[in-house]
Amino acid sequence: MRAAVEFLVEMAETMLILLVMATVVDRIPFIVEKFADAEINPDNPMRYRLSIDASKLRLKPDNPTIR
């Protein structure tokens, strides 16, 4: 039963991540990062975070804003 519940939670999280990634702005390269099991706080059990992939930002050298 525990494995089934864990599977359903994982599927729900995956579907939510896919929904978020489908609706974010394409100009800003977002990535989803998974926390390591040791980093997860039991009081706030977040497994994933949405971050900006700075290596894929297209910045002009004279103007550090997104094109």
C-alpha positions in Angstrom: 0.0 0.0 0.0 2.8 2.4 0.8 4.4 1.8 -2.6 1.1 2.5 -4.3 0.6 5.8 -2.5 4.2 6.8 -3.3 3.6 6.0 -6.9 0.4 8.1 -7.0 2.1 11.0 -5.3 5.0 10.8 -7.8 2.5 10.8 -10.8 0.6 13.8 -9.4 3.9 15.7 -9.0 5.0 14.8 -12.5 1.6 15.9 -14.0 1.9 19.2 -12.0 5.4 19.8 -13.3 4.4 19.1 -16.9 1.5 21.5 -16.5 3.7 24.3 -15.1 6.3 23.8 -17.8 3.7 24.0 -20.5 2.4 27.3 -19.2 5.7 29.2 -18.3 7.0 31.9 -20.6 9.2 30.6 -23.4 11.6 33.6 -23.3 12.9 32.6 -19.9 14.5 29.1 -19.8 13.1 27.5 -16.7 14.3 24.1 -15.4 12.9 21.8 -12.8 15.4 20.7 -10.1 14.8 17.8 -7.8 16.0 18.1 -4.2 18.2 15.3 -2.8 16.4 13.1 -0.2 18.8 14.5 2.5 17.9 18.1 1.6 14.1 17.6 2.0 12.7 19.3 5.1 10.0 17.1 6.8 8.2 20.3 7.9 8.0 21.5 4.3 8.4 18.4 2.1 9.1 20.0 -1.3 10.9 17.7 -3.7 11.2 20.0 -6.7 11.9 23.7 -7.4 11.5 25.8 -10.5 14.7 27.7 -11.4 16.0 29.8 -14.2 18.8 28.2 -16.3 21.2 31.1 -16.5 23.4 29.2 -19.0 20.6 29.5 -21.6 19.7 33.1 -21.1 20.3 35.2 -24.2 21.8 38.5 -23.0 23.1 41.3 -25.0 26.6 42.3 -23.9 25.8 46.0 -23.6 22.3 45.5 -22.1 21.8 42.7 -19.5 18.2 42.2 -20.2 16.4 39.3 -21.9 15.8 39.7 -25.6 
